[in-house]
Amino acid sequence: MYLFVFTTVVLATTVAPNRIQLHSPHQNSVGWGGNPGRAIDGRTDGQWGHGSCTHTSGTRNNWWKANFGGRYSVNHVVIYNRQDCCKKRINGVQVWIEGHHCGTIRYNGHRQYTINCGGVSGSSITVKQPHNYLTLCEVQVFGSRGKGHGGSHKHSPVTQVKLHSPHQNSVGWGGNPGRAIDGRTDGQWGHGSCTHTSGTRNNWWKANFGGRYSVNHVVIYNINRQDCCKKRINGVQVWIEGHHCGTIRYNGHRQYTINCGGVSGSSITVKQPHNYLTLCEVQVFGRRG
């Protein structure tokens, strides 16, 4: 049995948005045993049979809600979709922070959707699906403690930066560089979604942004194997062009957040000088310009 525990590692002076702990999840109805607590159990693989996705009993006017245990300025929300069937039901799902509509999901075949909330202030999240069953395989909210604003903001929002043209210094065991941006974060080597270099020294992985961005933070998902290899993430460095954002210190968890403090750049490089480099997902968050 795997226990997925998420943490945030901040390695710079400017604080990146933190994961907000969600409390008291509830929804308008429960179908097929899909209770609301499943959306905050830390498991993102999206397989219904693994018992980690919610499900309503009806197809109209569905909602799921949780509170933050305090007031937060909400940066963005990440929702993981079901993968074994029924994936298109996520289309039209709405994310609300109290009375503020952050955005609506448009199904695109991916399993992870990021909705920007632009720093709106609130103490709870509601996810609505007016026109179909509502199934959520994980809900993650990111922000900072405090008042925030009521919905208008002067600066462009922090959003997930689309990564292009991934490449790495070598490929071993079929672990090609495109696997790090395929939207899958479960970290199971056998699922074919993690990169792998062929050697153990001076390894790197790189992708570009398709433009210039002010980079807020980077999230890296580690391999999730019980037999080996998890500690290889120790010492991995994150670089935005010539700026070293930080270095991962292995702590047994599988998700690491590295703060970049708004540094400007058009590409990311992830380096591992002293071991194989395996990345199961790389996500970059920032602002255009």
Secondary structure, DSSP 8 states (H G I E B T S, - for coil): -----------SSS---EEE--EEEEES---TT--GGGGGSS-----GGGT-----SSSSSEEEEEEEEEEEEEEEEEEE---SS-GGGGTT-EEEETTEEEEE----S-SEEEEEEEEEEEEEEEEEESSS----SEEEEEEEES--BSS--SS---EEE--EEEEES---TT--GGGGGSS-----GGGT-----SSSSSEEEEEEEEEEEEEEEEEEE----SSS-GGGGTT-EEEETTEEEEE----S-SEEEEEEEEEEEEEEEEEESSS----SEEEEEEEE-
